[in-house]
Amino acid sequence: MSTPSKTSAAPPSPEPEFFLDRCLGHTVAARLSALGWIVHQIGEHFPDDAQHVSDPDWIRFGAEHGWTLITQDKRIRYRTDELAAVEETAGVMLQLADGNLMIAEKVERLSTHRDAIFAAARRVGPALYRVYADRITRVWP
């Protein structure tokens, strides 16, 4: 009697890692980390909390590390240099649709859409997604 051959299951997808724009602050990063997200803060990689780092530079840096970028800068999707940095690195960026949220609301917004955000983070870029209260939507390209 022969035994069926075993097929090995595909290894689980690694958890996505996120690189937060300084405008989100340290508390948002700490709270997402407490929820189990792998979060990198911009100030961990650039001096002076990246006060003198241009948006295209931090975008390239994070995307080249394979991290999904998160910002609340609503104008970023209209800036050619920033979009070029996302495109050149095939990065994935998430943008909170409402930049005026309190810290707890930002964390809630992101954690509410965790599954959709993690799925978007695992896709090949370039891509820019907006995170709304009730959904996330790809807005570029």
Secondary structure by P-SEA (a helix, b strand, c coil): ccccbbbbcccccccbbbbbcccccaaaaaaaaaacccccccccccccccccccaaaaaaaaaaacbbbbbccccccccaaaaaaaaaacbbbbbcccccccaaaaaaaaaaaaaaaaaaaaccccbbbbbcccccccccc
